[in-house]
């Protein structure tokens, strides 16, 4: 992985409590999974979004960074959480709110 891109991802996920790497942006999600992830996260606080469609290097790079093959990808307090399906499961169990409320570790 490109060290500059890795440093960019490190900075992004550590600088914001909730980061969503998604297709599109908060105003115009470009896929249903990204829209659903955003919908689950927005009630929990400020969501920093990164549009992976804007840069092919970011789109592939985030998959390499997290070792996760799909978009969207969610980071909470600097830790990789997963994609849309995992977010839904965490939301239904109440764990998603707890993760955000717990703060950085």
Beta strands, then each sheet from edge to edge (+ up, - down):
strand 1: 18-22
strand 2: 48-51
strand 3: 73-76
strand 4: 79-82
sheet 1: 2+ 1+ 3- 4+
end
